[in-house]
Amino acid sequence: MNRAQREAAARQIMERTPTPVPPDLYPEVLRRGGRMLRRRKAAARLMWLLLFAATAAFVVWALMARPWVEPPSETTPPLTGW
Amino acid sequence: MGRRRVVQDARRDREFEAFVAGAAVRLLHAATLLTAEPPDRNPRARRLLTLSLAHTYACWDGLRGEDPYDRTRGHLAARFARSTWRRPHPHPDSPLARLSPQERLILVLRLYEGVAEEQAGALLGLPAERVRTICDRATAHLLQPRGTPSAVPVAKAVSP
């Protein structure tokens, strides 16, 4: 028996017994798949929401703290009275 | 926005139902061969297929041209390979009852599903030569007449 014949025989053994598909398989797949999909969408929505909240918080802080304005010098005393 | 989503959901359900109608018989048979259960009492194979199909359903809109059958089969094989430590003994009614889980997995992927050696190896994290060796060994085990010991003696050519 050569390789091709052996593989054909093995294939035949595997294909011999048909497996009936139970009728409740599809509804169960839809139920689980739908739940998975809803969870994924909820997680994605939460992530976008967090990202938006973080951006908004940063913008508000930046407008209040104005980190791009040079702070007044603390080493040289202000030159006054001449 | 709401209307578009409803249309998209309906289209997904329609496409997915057609896909399952065409693929479920073959995939359930493959899963039953993997779990080595009898064809009419296969709770583990059903669970395996249900979870894999549910996964395909959940990422249906993100497939972008990828074959849903390949995706489901890959998920099924990976899930089976991962569940190795809580696997009961094979049922004697299964045609692959005498093979080890790994031999069943490779035999089903290679010969029943016709996956190429390289692809099967990539799926399981094995080099293609190793897949070939295991597939040959599994075929030899399967075709052995019943009653013979499962250990295959290593044939060494001894020349006088």
gemmi code that builds the backbone of each chain (N, CA, C; Angstrom):
import gemmi

chains = {
    "A": [
        ("MET", (0.843, -1.203, 0.000), (0.000, 0.000, 0.000), (0.876, 1.251, 0.000)),
        ("ASN", (0.719, 2.082, -0.994), (1.537, 3.294, -0.990), (0.839, 4.411, -0.211)),
        ("ARG", (1.527, 5.545, -0.161), (1.047, 6.640, 0.678), (-0.352, 7.127, 0.283)),
        ("ALA", (-0.567, 7.314, -1.026), (-1.861, 7.831, -1.490), (-2.987, 6.867, -1.143)),
        ("GLN", (-2.725, 5.570, -1.294), (-3.762, 4.579, -0.993), (-4.076, 4.576, 0.504)),
        ("ARG", (-3.013, 4.680, 1.310), (-3.236, 4.695, 2.764), (-4.063, 5.911, 3.167)),
        ("GLU", (-3.705, 7.074, 2.578), (-4.457, 8.289, 2.924), (-5.904, 8.177, 2.473)),
        ("ALA", (-6.136, 7.596, 1.299), (-7.512, 7.433, 0.818), (-8.293, 6.513, 1.753)),
        ("ALA", (-7.629, 5.442, 2.219), (-8.313, 4.512, 3.129), (-8.667, 5.207, 4.449)),
        ("ALA", (-7.731, 6.011, 4.957), (-7.994, 6.730, 6.213), (-9.147, 7.709, 6.031)),
        ("ARG", (-9.153, 8.401, 4.878), (-10.232, 9.340, 4.579), (-11.580, 8.621, 4.570)),
        ("GLN", (-11.578, 7.443, 3.965), (-12.815, 6.677, 3.870), (-13.327, 6.291, 5.257)),
        ("ILE", (-12.412, 5.856, 6.127), (-12.815, 5.499, 7.493), (-13.447, 6.696, 8.185)),
        ("MET", (-12.853, 7.872, 7.974), (-13.356, 9.067, 8.671), (-14.700, 9.523, 8.113)),
        ("GLU", (-14.943, 9.256, 6.830), (-16.194, 9.749, 6.228), (-17.331, 8.749, 6.321)),
        ("ARG", (-17.081, 7.602, 6.953), (-18.065, 6.527, 6.917), (-19.357, 6.851, 7.675)),
        ("THR", (-19.208, 7.399, 8.885), (-20.409, 7.595, 9.720), (-20.880, 9.040, 9.667)),
        ("PRO", (-22.082, 9.312, 9.136), (-22.581, 10.690, 9.107), (-22.981, 11.156, 10.495)),
        ("THR", (-22.799, 12.452, 10.749), (-23.159, 13.029, 12.044), (-24.362, 13.939, 11.856)),
        ("PRO", (-25.504, 13.630, 12.481), (-26.673, 14.508, 12.333), (-26.473, 15.810, 13.100)),
        ("VAL", (-26.909, 16.929, 12.491), (-26.799, 18.229, 13.161), (-28.065, 18.450, 13.991)),
        ("PRO", (-27.945, 18.662, 15.304), (-29.144, 18.875, 16.131), (-29.816, 20.194, 15.779)),
        ("PRO", (-31.163, 20.241, 15.810), (-31.877, 21.465, 15.409), (-31.642, 22.641, 16.349)),
        ("ASP", (-31.225, 22.361, 17.603), (-31.061, 23.491, 18.534), (-29.669, 24.100, 18.456)),
        ("LEU", (-28.829, 23.630, 17.526), (-27.468, 24.160, 17.435), (-27.478, 25.628, 16.987)),
        ("TYR", (-28.261, 25.920, 15.924), (-28.232, 27.278, 15.375), (-28.752, 28.330, 16.363)),
        ("PRO", (-29.924, 28.107, 17.015), (-30.378, 29.105, 18.011), (-29.368, 29.329, 19.130)),
        ("GLU", (-28.713, 28.255, 19.546), (-27.721, 28.388, 20.619), (-26.515, 29.209, 20.146)),
        ("VAL", (-26.091, 28.976, 18.885), (-24.991, 29.762, 18.309), (-25.360, 31.238, 18.263)),
        ("LEU", (-26.598, 31.524, 17.815), (-27.042, 32.920, 17.725), (-27.079, 33.571, 19.100)),
        ("ARG", (-27.543, 32.804, 20.096), (-27.645, 33.346, 21.444), (-26.260, 33.721, 21.978)),
        ("ARG", (-25.338, 32.754, 21.878), (-23.984, 33.013, 22.376), (-23.247, 34.064, 21.562)),
        ("GLY", (-23.386, 33.946, 20.232), (-22.709, 34.895, 19.350), (-23.237, 36.307, 19.558)),
        ("GLY", (-24.563, 36.428, 19.717), (-25.153, 37.743, 19.938), (-24.665, 38.351, 21.239)),
        ("ARG", (-24.548, 37.525, 22.265), (-24.066, 38.024, 23.554), (-22.616, 38.498, 23.432)),
        ("MET", (-21.799, 37.670, 22.737), (-20.390, 38.039, 22.523), (-20.284, 39.383, 21.796)),
        ("LEU", (-21.115, 39.530, 20.749), (-21.091, 40.749, 19.941), (-21.493, 41.958, 20.777)),
        ("ARG", (-22.550, 41.802, 21.591), (-23.011, 42.919, 22.421), (-21.926, 43.315, 23.423)),
        ("ARG", (-21.262, 42.309, 23.997), (-20.197, 42.618, 24.964), (-19.059, 43.375, 24.305)),
        ("ARG", (-18.672, 42.905, 23.096), (-17.591, 43.577, 22.375), (-17.943, 45.019, 22.069)),
        ("LYS", (-19.193, 45.214, 21.608), (-19.614, 46.581, 21.269), (-19.632, 47.457, 22.521)),
        ("ALA", (-20.106, 46.881, 23.632), (-20.151, 47.654, 24.879), (-18.734, 48.021, 25.316)),
        ("ALA", (-17.802, 47.080, 25.168), (-16.411, 47.350, 25.563), (-15.818, 48.440, 24.684)),
        ("ALA", (-16.102, 48.376, 23.376), (-15.581, 49.395, 22.456), (-16.154, 50.764, 22.800)),
        ("ARG", (-17.476, 50.787, 23.107), (-18.117, 52.058, 23.447), (-17.495, 52.641, 24.717)),
        ("LEU", (-17.267, 51.778, 25.700), (-16.675, 52.233, 26.961), (-15.284, 52.814, 26.717)),
        ("MET", (-14.523, 52.173, 25.829), (-13.171, 52.646, 25.540), (-13.207, 54.035, 24.903)),
        ("TRP", (-14.122, 54.211, 23.928), (-14.246, 55.531, 23.293), (-14.652, 56.589, 24.311)),
        ("LEU", (-15.573, 56.190, 25.200), (-16.046, 57.119, 26.218), (-14.900, 57.551, 27.126)),
        ("LEU", (-14.072, 56.580, 27.541), (-12.928, 56.882, 28.406), (-11.950, 57.805, 27.691)),
        ("LEU", (-11.704, 57.497, 26.414), (-10.787, 58.314, 25.633), (-11.294, 59.751, 25.540)),
        ("PHE", (-12.595, 59.901, 25.283), (-13.203, 61.232, 25.171), (-13.104, 61.970, 26.501)),
        ("ALA", (-13.413, 61.267, 27.600), (-13.374, 61.895, 28.924), (-11.951, 62.340, 29.252)),
        ("ALA", (-10.958, 61.501, 28.918), (-9.566, 61.858, 29.206), (-9.155, 63.077, 28.393)),
        ("THR", (-9.553, 63.113, 27.117), (-9.224, 64.265, 26.270), (-9.862, 65.545, 26.820)),
        ("ALA", (-11.140, 65.443, 27.187), (-11.844, 66.618, 27.701), (-11.182, 67.119, 28.984)),
        ("ALA", (-10.821, 66.184, 29.862), (-10.188, 66.570, 31.124), (-8.854, 67.253, 30.863)),
        ("PHE", (-8.104, 66.747, 29.898), (-6.803, 67.339, 29.586), (-6.965, 68.763, 29.053)),
        ("VAL", (-7.932, 68.936, 28.150), (-8.148, 70.263, 27.558), (-8.534, 71.263, 28.649)),
        ("VAL", (-9.443, 70.872, 29.541), (-9.869, 71.770, 30.612), (-8.687, 72.124, 31.514)),
        ("TRP", (-7.899, 71.113, 31.869), (-6.730, 71.381, 32.733), (-5.761, 72.322, 32.034)),
        ("ALA", (-5.504, 72.067, 30.727), (-4.536, 72.878, 29.991), (-4.999, 74.331, 29.912)),
        ("LEU", (-6.308, 74.528, 29.702), (-6.806, 75.908, 29.609), (-6.681, 76.632, 30.944)),
        ("MET", (-6.821, 75.873, 32.042), (-6.720, 76.511, 33.348), (-5.277, 76.717, 33.764)),
        ("ALA", (-4.424, 75.759, 33.532), (-3.051, 75.832, 34.038), (-2.128, 76.563, 33.067)),
        ("ARG", (-2.477, 76.616, 31.779), (-1.679, 77.278, 30.737), (-0.200, 76.938, 30.844)),
        ("PRO", (0.157, 75.693, 30.666), (1.558, 75.288, 30.849), (2.489, 75.861, 29.775)),
        ("TRP", (1.939, 76.429, 28.696), (2.825, 76.990, 27.647), (3.261, 78.428, 27.956)),
        ("VAL", (2.665, 79.064, 28.983), (3.071, 80.424, 29.349), (4.307, 80.350, 30.241)),
        ("GLU", (5.310, 81.183, 29.927), (6.533, 81.155, 30.725), (6.232, 81.610, 32.147)),
        ("PRO", (6.600, 80.833, 33.162), (6.295, 81.254, 34.535), (7.161, 82.451, 34.926)),
        ("PRO", (6.679, 83.319, 35.809), (7.481, 84.476, 36.257), (8.752, 84.011, 36.952)),
        ("SER", (9.825, 84.703, 36.725), (11.113, 84.295, 37.281), (11.088, 84.382, 38.807)),
        ("GLU", (11.723, 83.369, 39.434), (11.750, 83.380, 40.894), (13.139, 83.659, 41.437)),
        ("THR", (14.152, 83.624, 40.558), (15.522, 83.817, 41.043), (15.904, 85.298, 41.076)),
        ("THR", (15.489, 86.075, 40.046), (15.817, 87.495, 39.996), (14.687, 88.292, 40.619)),
        ("PRO", (14.988, 89.142, 41.571), (13.906, 89.957, 42.141), (13.405, 90.939, 41.103)),
        ("PRO", (12.141, 91.240, 41.152), (11.583, 92.193, 40.183), (12.250, 93.573, 40.337)),
        ("LEU", (12.523, 94.185, 39.212), (13.226, 95.466, 39.197), (12.195, 96.580, 39.354)),
        ("THR", (12.212, 97.167, 40.535), (11.212, 98.226, 40.743), (11.868, 99.465, 41.339)),
        ("GLY", (11.280, 100.644, 41.216), (11.673, 101.880, 41.896), (12.872, 102.566, 41.286)),
        ("TRP", (13.046, 102.703, 39.960), (14.081, 103.560, 39.400), (13.654, 104.264, 38.169)),
    ],
    "B": [
        ("MET", (-28.623, 56.402, 11.735), (-27.683, 55.528, 12.473), (-28.398, 54.251, 12.903)),
        ("GLY", (-29.568, 54.407, 13.585), (-30.311, 53.251, 14.070), (-30.795, 52.384, 12.921)),
        ("ARG", (-31.283, 53.035, 11.883), (-31.818, 52.291, 10.741), (-30.703, 51.515, 10.035)),
        ("ARG", (-29.550, 52.174, 9.877), (-28.430, 51.517, 9.207), (-27.989, 50.276, 9.989)),
        ("ARG", (-27.995, 50.396, 11.316), (-27.582, 49.270, 12.144), (-28.557, 48.100, 12.001)),
        ("VAL", (-29.853, 48.431, 11.957), (-30.855, 47.370, 11.796), (-30.636, 46.629, 10.487)),
        ("VAL", (-30.382, 47.396, 9.418), (-30.142, 46.783, 8.103), (-28.900, 45.910, 8.153)),
        ("GLN", (-27.848, 46.416, 8.811), (-26.595, 45.664, 8.902), (-26.790, 44.370, 9.690)),
        ("ASP", (-27.535, 44.452, 10.805), (-27.802, 43.257, 11.610), (-28.564, 42.219, 10.805)),
        ("ALA", (-29.567, 42.675, 10.054), (-30.383, 41.746, 9.269), (-29.537, 41.067, 8.197)),
        ("ARG", (-28.650, 41.854, 7.570), (-27.795, 41.280, 6.516), (-26.840, 40.250, 7.116)),
        ("ARG", (-26.263, 40.580, 8.270), (-25.332, 39.664, 8.922), (-26.042, 38.346, 9.260)),
        ("ASP", (-27.245, 38.453, 9.843), (-27.975, 37.242, 10.221), (-28.285, 36.381, 9.008)),
        ("ARG", (-28.656, 37.044, 7.908), (-28.986, 36.301, 6.694), (-27.754, 35.572, 6.157)),
        ("GLU", (-26.643, 36.290, 6.034), (-25.408, 35.695, 5.507), (-24.924, 34.574, 6.424)),
        ("PHE", (-24.992, 34.846, 7.727), (-24.486, 33.861, 8.680), (-25.334, 32.594, 8.657)),
        ("GLU", (-26.633, 32.746, 8.535), (-27.509, 31.578, 8.501), (-27.203, 30.707, 7.282)),
        ("ALA", (-26.985, 31.361, 6.133), (-26.634, 30.611, 4.920), (-25.305, 29.886, 5.116)),
        ("PHE", (-24.346, 30.570, 5.744), (-23.036, 29.951, 5.994), (-23.173, 28.722, 6.892)),
        ("VAL", (-23.932, 28.856, 7.995), (-24.087, 27.737, 8.928), (-24.811, 26.569, 8.248)),
        ("ALA", (-25.840, 26.893, 7.453), (-26.578, 25.834, 6.767), (-25.638, 25.018, 5.881)),
        ("GLY", (-24.658, 25.686, 5.274), (-23.751, 24.976, 4.384), (-22.599, 24.286, 5.089)),
        ("ALA", (-22.176, 24.818, 6.245), (-20.932, 24.347, 6.849), (-21.134, 23.458, 8.070)),
        ("ALA", (-22.311, 23.516, 8.698), (-22.466, 22.866, 10.010), (-22.265, 21.352, 9.948)),
        ("VAL", (-22.784, 20.707, 8.905), (-22.692, 19.245, 8.834), (-21.232, 18.809, 8.824)),
        ("ARG", (-20.460, 19.446, 7.937), (-19.063, 19.048, 7.796), (-18.258, 19.381, 9.058)),
        ("LEU", (-18.496, 20.571, 9.608), (-17.732, 20.982, 10.790), (-18.094, 20.139, 12.008)),
        ("LEU", (-19.374, 19.800, 12.141), (-19.762, 18.982, 13.298), (-19.169, 17.580, 13.175)),
        ("HIS", (-19.116, 17.063, 11.954), (-18.496, 15.751, 11.762), (-17.008, 15.807, 12.123)),
        ("ALA", (-16.342, 16.859, 11.657), (-14.919, 17.023, 11.990), (-14.735, 17.133, 13.505)),
        ("ALA", (-15.592, 17.911, 14.166), (-15.477, 18.086, 15.619), (-15.710, 16.766, 16.341)),
        ("THR", (-16.657, 15.969, 15.840), (-16.952, 14.685, 16.478), (-15.787, 13.711, 16.298)),
        ("LEU", (-15.109, 13.795, 15.146), (-13.910, 12.982, 14.956), (-12.818, 13.406, 15.932)),
        ("LEU", (-12.684, 14.713, 16.139), (-11.653, 15.227, 17.047), (-11.888, 14.745, 18.475)),
        ("THR", (-13.123, 14.883, 18.956), (-13.389, 14.531, 20.349), (-13.546, 13.023, 20.531)),
        ("ALA", (-13.547, 12.265, 19.437), (-13.670, 10.798, 19.482), (-14.923, 10.375, 20.242)),
        ("GLU", (-16.043, 10.994, 19.851), (-17.328, 10.617, 20.426), (-18.131, 9.879, 19.357)),
        ("PRO", (-19.130, 9.079, 19.754), (-20.000, 8.473, 18.744), (-20.855, 9.548, 18.072)),
        ("PRO", (-21.215, 9.356, 16.775), (-21.876, 10.419, 16.002), (-23.190, 10.922, 16.591)),
        ("ASP", (-23.912, 10.080, 17.341), (-25.224, 10.527, 17.831), (-25.173, 10.975, 19.290)),
        ("ARG", (-24.027, 10.784, 19.943), (-23.905, 11.259, 21.335), (-22.614, 12.062, 21.435)),
        ("ASN", (-22.672, 13.305, 21.006), (-21.431, 14.080, 20.897), (-21.545, 15.457, 21.576)),
        ("PRO", (-21.817, 15.485, 22.872), (-21.985, 16.793, 23.530), (-20.742, 17.672, 23.458)),
        ("ARG", (-19.561, 17.063, 23.532), (-18.347, 17.886, 23.523), (-18.119, 18.510, 22.147)),
        ("ALA", (-18.377, 17.707, 21.110), (-18.208, 18.239, 19.750), (-19.206, 19.358, 19.487)),
        ("ARG", (-20.443, 19.194, 19.963), (-21.456, 20.230, 19.762), (-21.057, 21.524, 20.456)),
        ("ARG", (-20.548, 21.374, 21.678), (-20.143, 22.561, 22.426), (-18.995, 23.275, 21.720)),
        ("LEU", (-18.030, 22.466, 21.278), (-16.866, 23.006, 20.556), (-17.317, 23.791, 19.320)),
        ("LEU", (-18.232, 23.195, 18.555), (-18.689, 23.845, 17.326), (-19.546, 25.069, 17.649)),
        ("THR", (-20.412, 24.951, 18.671), (-21.261, 26.094, 19.036), (-20.409, 27.303, 19.398)),
        ("LEU", (-19.363, 27.080, 20.203), (-18.522, 28.201, 20.620), (-17.747, 28.770, 19.438)),
        ("SER", (-17.261, 27.893, 18.552), (-16.502, 28.385, 17.395), (-17.390, 29.178, 16.452)),
        ("LEU", (-18.615, 28.680, 16.221), (-19.537, 29.397, 15.335), (-19.973, 30.719, 15.961)),
        ("ALA", (-20.198, 30.719, 17.278), (-20.574, 31.961, 17.961), (-19.465, 32.997, 17.797)),
        ("HIS", (-18.219, 32.549, 17.877), (-17.072, 33.434, 17.696), (-17.060, 34.011, 16.276)),
        ("THR", (-17.322, 33.143, 15.288), (-17.380, 33.615, 13.900), (-18.512, 34.616, 13.722)),
        ("TYR", (-19.643, 34.355, 14.366), (-20.784, 35.293, 14.273), (-20.388, 36.655, 14.843)),
        ("ALA", (-19.696, 36.630, 15.975), (-19.352, 37.888, 16.648), (-18.364, 38.709, 15.826)),
        ("CYS", (-17.495, 38.051, 15.031), (-16.545, 38.857, 14.243), (-16.896, 38.846, 12.758)),
        ("TRP", (-18.155, 38.569, 12.437), (-18.588, 38.471, 11.032), (-18.334, 39.766, 10.274)),
        ("ASP", (-18.640, 40.929, 10.879), (-18.491, 42.209, 10.171), (-17.024, 42.596, 9.988)),
        ("GLY", (-16.131, 41.946, 10.756), (-14.710, 42.294, 10.652), (-13.897, 41.275, 9.875)),
        ("LEU", (-14.563, 40.374, 9.162), (-13.827, 39.321, 8.451), (-13.051, 39.888, 7.259)),
        ("ARG", (-13.593, 40.920, 6.594), (-12.943, 41.588, 5.463), (-12.404, 40.604, 4.431)),
        ("GLY", (-13.304, 39.781, 3.907), (-12.904, 38.891, 2.813), (-12.306, 37.574, 3.256)),
        ("GLU", (-11.967, 37.432, 4.545), (-11.428, 36.158, 5.014), (-12.538, 35.108, 4.987)),
        ("ASP", (-12.178, 33.860, 4.681), (-13.179, 32.805, 4.573), (-13.712, 32.440, 5.967)),
        ("PRO", (-15.033, 32.579, 6.192), (-15.571, 32.259, 7.526), (-15.387, 30.784, 7.889)),
        ("TYR", (-15.366, 29.926, 6.872), (-15.167, 28.492, 7.156), (-13.766, 28.264, 7.741)),
        ("ASP", (-12.753, 28.868, 7.101), (-11.373, 28.732, 7.596), (-11.256, 29.281, 9.009)),
        ("ARG", (-11.906, 30.419, 9.224), (-11.845, 31.062, 10.534), (-12.440, 30.152, 11.613)),
        ("THR", (-13.626, 29.580, 11.308), (-14.295, 28.710, 12.280), (-13.463, 27.459, 12.532)),
        ("ARG", (-12.938, 26.875, 11.472), (-12.149, 25.649, 11.610), (-10.885, 25.912, 12.421)),
        ("GLY", (-10.225, 27.038, 12.142), (-9.029, 27.390, 12.895), (-9.330, 27.574, 14.375)),
        ("HIS", (-10.437, 28.229, 14.656), (-10.840, 28.462, 16.039), (-11.158, 27.138, 16.729)),
        ("LEU", (-11.844, 26.274, 15.997), (-12.208, 24.953, 16.531), (-10.951, 24.146, 16.878)),
        ("ALA", (-10.001, 24.137, 15.946), (-8.769, 23.363, 16.166), (-7.988, 23.923, 17.351)),
        ("ALA", (-7.899, 25.250, 17.414), (-7.135, 25.870, 18.504), (-7.792, 25.587, 19.856)),
        ("ARG", (-9.124, 25.668, 19.877), (-9.845, 25.420, 21.125), (-9.675, 23.969, 21.559)),
        ("PHE", (-9.709, 23.058, 20.579), (-9.526, 21.640, 20.904), (-8.113, 21.404, 21.429)),
        ("ALA", (-7.118, 22.010, 20.764), (-5.724, 21.814, 21.179), (-5.504, 22.352, 22.590)),
        ("ARG", (-6.190, 23.450, 22.938), (-6.016, 24.057, 24.260), (-6.665, 23.237, 25.364)),
        ("SER", (-7.743, 22.506, 25.022), (-8.517, 21.818, 26.060), (-7.932, 20.447, 26.381)),
        ("THR", (-6.678, 20.228, 26.034), (-6.101, 18.882, 26.123), (-6.092, 18.305, 27.533)),
        ("TRP", (-5.995, 19.142, 28.563), (-5.788, 18.619, 29.913), (-7.066, 18.157, 30.588)),
        ("ARG", (-8.242, 18.517, 30.035), (-9.479, 18.023, 30.666), (-10.261, 17.194, 29.654)),
        ("ARG", (-9.575, 16.284, 29.013), (-10.204, 15.508, 27.960), (-10.447, 14.075, 28.430)),
        ("PRO", (-11.699, 13.625, 28.390), (-11.958, 12.242, 28.809), (-11.452, 11.241, 27.776)),
        ("HIS", (-11.502, 9.958, 28.139), (-11.022, 8.923, 27.223), (-11.914, 8.824, 26.000)),
        ("PRO", (-11.331, 8.485, 24.840), (-12.144, 8.361, 23.628), (-13.159, 7.221, 23.745)),
        ("HIS", (-14.297, 7.423, 23.104), (-15.346, 6.417, 23.090), (-14.989, 5.338, 22.071)),
        ("PRO", (-15.152, 4.047, 22.421), (-14.744, 2.982, 21.478), (-15.522, 2.981, 20.167)),
        ("ASP", (-16.696, 3.623, 20.120), (-17.468, 3.650, 18.871), (-16.899, 4.616, 17.840)),
        ("SER", (-16.039, 5.524, 18.277), (-15.495, 6.496, 17.330), (-14.477, 5.818, 16.416)),
        ("PRO", (-14.476, 6.175, 15.118), (-13.491, 5.565, 14.220), (-12.052, 5.915, 14.604)),
        ("LEU", (-11.848, 7.039, 15.307), (-10.485, 7.447, 15.656), (-10.160, 7.169, 17.124)),
        ("ALA", (-10.889, 6.227, 17.733), (-10.743, 5.996, 19.179), (-9.324, 5.597, 19.564)),
        ("ARG", (-8.584, 4.949, 18.659), (-7.272, 4.441, 19.046), (-6.162, 5.480, 18.926)),
        ("LEU", (-6.486, 6.647, 18.415), (-5.443, 7.653, 18.199), (-5.368, 8.630, 19.371)),
        ("SER", (-4.204, 9.227, 19.529), (-4.051, 10.257, 20.568), (-4.722, 11.550, 20.079)),
        ("PRO", (-5.044, 12.468, 21.009), (-5.687, 13.718, 20.594), (-4.906, 14.459, 19.505)),
        ("GLN", (-3.593, 14.502, 19.640), (-2.800, 15.220, 18.637), (-2.862, 14.524, 17.273)),
        ("GLU", (-2.813, 13.185, 17.296), (-2.910, 12.442, 16.040), (-4.263, 12.679, 15.387)),
        ("ARG", (-5.328, 12.693, 16.206), (-6.666, 12.946, 15.650), (-6.738, 14.330, 15.021)),
        ("LEU", (-6.190, 15.310, 15.746), (-6.250, 16.690, 15.258), (-5.547, 16.823, 13.903)),
        ("ILE", (-4.363, 16.257, 13.812), (-3.598, 16.401, 12.572), (-4.218, 15.580, 11.446)),
        ("LEU", (-4.696, 14.385, 11.774), (-5.331, 13.551, 10.750), (-6.585, 14.227, 10.195)),
        ("VAL", (-7.400, 14.787, 11.080), (-8.638, 15.440, 10.628), (-8.318, 16.683, 9.797)),
        ("LEU", (-7.353, 17.491, 10.280), (-7.010, 18.699, 9.520), (-6.432, 18.347, 8.155)),
        ("ARG", (-5.496, 17.409, 8.130), (-4.790, 17.090, 6.880), (-5.678, 16.293, 5.916)),
        ("LEU", (-6.240, 15.182, 6.379), (-6.913, 14.279, 5.428), (-8.404, 14.555, 5.308)),
        ("TYR", (-9.094, 14.807, 6.418), (-10.537, 15.037, 6.299), (-10.808, 16.434, 5.746)),
        ("GLU", (-10.078, 17.444, 6.262), (-10.325, 18.821, 5.837), (-9.424, 19.262, 4.688)),
        ("GLY", (-8.369, 18.496, 4.416), (-7.503, 18.840, 3.295), (-6.685, 20.112, 3.494)),
        ("VAL", (-6.326, 20.422, 4.754), (-5.478, 21.587, 5.017), (-4.031, 21.225, 4.682)),
        ("ALA", (-3.299, 22.134, 4.041), (-1.910, 21.860, 3.662), (-1.043, 21.697, 4.908)),
        ("GLU", (0.064, 20.936, 4.742), (0.949, 20.677, 5.887), (1.432, 21.969, 6.537)),
        ("GLU", (1.828, 22.937, 5.706), (2.367, 24.194, 6.238), (1.306, 24.936, 7.052)),
        ("GLN", (0.085, 24.967, 6.501), (-1.000, 25.679, 7.192), (-1.349, 24.998, 8.509)),
        ("ALA", (-1.445, 23.662, 8.475), (-1.767, 22.918, 9.700), (-0.678, 23.148, 10.743)),
        ("GLY", (0.587, 23.148, 10.277), (1.703, 23.381, 11.189), (1.632, 24.769, 11.802)),
        ("ALA", (1.304, 25.761, 10.959), (1.207, 27.139, 11.463), (0.092, 27.255, 12.498)),
        ("LEU", (-0.982, 26.537, 12.262), (-2.126, 26.577, 13.177), (-1.770, 25.982, 14.536)),
        ("LEU", (-0.931, 24.929, 14.527), (-0.646, 24.208, 15.763), (0.729, 24.537, 16.333)),
        ("GLY", (1.492, 25.380, 15.630), (2.819, 25.723, 16.113), (3.819, 24.601, 15.950)),
        ("LEU", (3.713, 23.859, 14.848), (4.644, 22.751, 14.590), (5.257, 22.947, 13.207)),
        ("PRO", (6.500, 22.485, 13.005), (7.057, 22.530, 11.653), (6.334, 21.534, 10.738)),
        ("ALA", (6.346, 21.838, 9.436), (5.598, 21.018, 8.472), (6.084, 19.554, 8.462)),
        ("GLU", (7.389, 19.363, 8.676), (7.910, 17.974, 8.650), (7.305, 17.165, 9.793)),
        ("ARG", (7.178, 17.839, 10.943), (6.616, 17.165, 12.124), (5.144, 16.791, 11.855)),
        ("VAL", (4.413, 17.690, 11.215), (3.019, 17.413, 10.866), (2.952, 16.187, 9.970)),
        ("ARG", (3.886, 16.128, 8.998), (3.915, 14.999, 8.066), (4.177, 13.693, 8.811)),
        ("THR", (5.149, 13.720, 9.726), (5.490, 12.519, 10.499), (4.297, 12.042, 11.315)),
        ("ILE", (3.667, 12.986, 12.034), (2.537, 12.605, 12.892), (1.379, 12.081, 12.046)),
        ("CYS", (1.153, 12.713, 10.885), (0.059, 12.282, 10.010), (0.318, 10.856, 9.516)),
        ("ASP", (1.570, 10.566, 9.124), (1.905, 9.202, 8.664), (1.688, 8.191, 9.790)),
        ("ARG", (2.138, 8.547, 10.990), (2.009, 7.642, 12.129), (0.532, 7.398, 12.442)),
        ("ALA", (-0.267, 8.481, 12.406), (-1.696, 8.358, 12.708), (-2.387, 7.479, 11.666)),
        ("THR", (-2.031, 7.667, 10.386), (-2.622, 6.839, 9.335), (-2.281, 5.371, 9.573)),
        ("ALA", (-1.011, 5.108, 9.916), (-0.595, 3.720, 10.171), (-1.390, 3.130, 11.338)),
        ("HIS", (-1.553, 3.902, 12.425), (-2.342, 3.436, 13.580), (-3.763, 3.101, 13.178)),
        ("LEU", (-4.332, 3.995, 12.366), (-5.738, 3.866, 12.002), (-5.977, 2.628, 11.146)),
        ("LEU", (-5.020, 2.334, 10.267), (-5.224, 1.230, 9.319), (-4.784, -0.112, 9.872)),
        ("GLN", (-4.149, -0.082, 11.050), (-3.738, -1.335, 11.680), (-4.963, -2.194, 11.955)),
        ("PRO", (-4.902, -3.513, 11.678), (-6.043, -4.359, 12.044), (-6.263, -4.337, 13.546)),
        ("ARG", (-7.525, -4.432, 13.972), (-7.863, -4.364, 15.392), (-7.242, -5.517, 16.156)),
        ("GLY", (-6.845, -5.247, 17.385), (-6.292, -6.305, 18.217), (-4.783, -6.278, 18.280)),
        ("THR", (-4.141, -5.656, 17.282), (-2.684, -5.590, 17.339), (-2.272, -4.480, 18.293)),
        ("PRO", (-1.142, -4.641, 18.945), (-0.697, -3.605, 19.875), (-0.457, -2.303, 19.145)),
        ("SER", (-0.734, -1.177, 19.836), (-0.694, 0.108, 19.149), (0.729, 0.621, 18.953)),
        ("ALA", (1.700, 0.032, 19.667), (3.069, 0.499, 19.515), (3.601, 0.059, 18.149)),
        ("VAL", (4.070, 1.024, 17.391), (4.609, 0.693, 16.074), (6.115, 0.478, 16.202)),
        ("PRO", (6.586, -0.729, 15.880), (8.024, -0.956, 15.985), (8.778, -0.137, 14.943)),
        ("VAL", (9.904, 0.396, 15.375), (10.701, 1.199, 14.444), (11.413, 0.244, 13.492)),
        ("ALA", (11.090, 0.373, 12.221), (11.663, -0.539, 11.237), (13.095, -0.140, 10.943)),
        ("LYS", (14.011, -1.026, 11.184), (15.430, -0.770, 10.886), (15.883, -1.821, 9.886)),
        ("ALA", (16.393, -1.380, 8.781), (16.889, -2.334, 7.774), (18.221, -2.883, 8.245)),
        ("VAL", (18.231, -4.173, 8.482), (19.475, -4.802, 8.932), (20.017, -5.623, 7.765)),
        ("SER", (21.126, -5.186, 7.266), (21.700, -5.923, 6.134), (22.827, -6.802, 6.643)),
        ("PRO", (22.861, -8.025, 6.158), (23.901, -8.952, 6.624), (25.267, -8.601, 6.061)),
    ],
}
model = gemmi.Model(1)
for chain_id, residues in chains.items():
    chain = gemmi.Chain(chain_id)
    for i, (resn, *xyz) in enumerate(residues, 1):
        res = gemmi.Residue()
        res.name, res.seqid = resn, gemmi.SeqId(i, " ")
        for name, pos in zip(("N", "CA", "C"), xyz):
            atom = gemmi.Atom()
            atom.name, atom.element = name, gemmi.Element(name[0])
            atom.pos, atom.b_iso = gemmi.Position(*pos), 0.0
            res.add_atom(atom)
        chain.add_residue(res)
    model.add_chain(chain)
structure = gemmi.Structure()
structure.add_model(model)
structure.setup_entities()
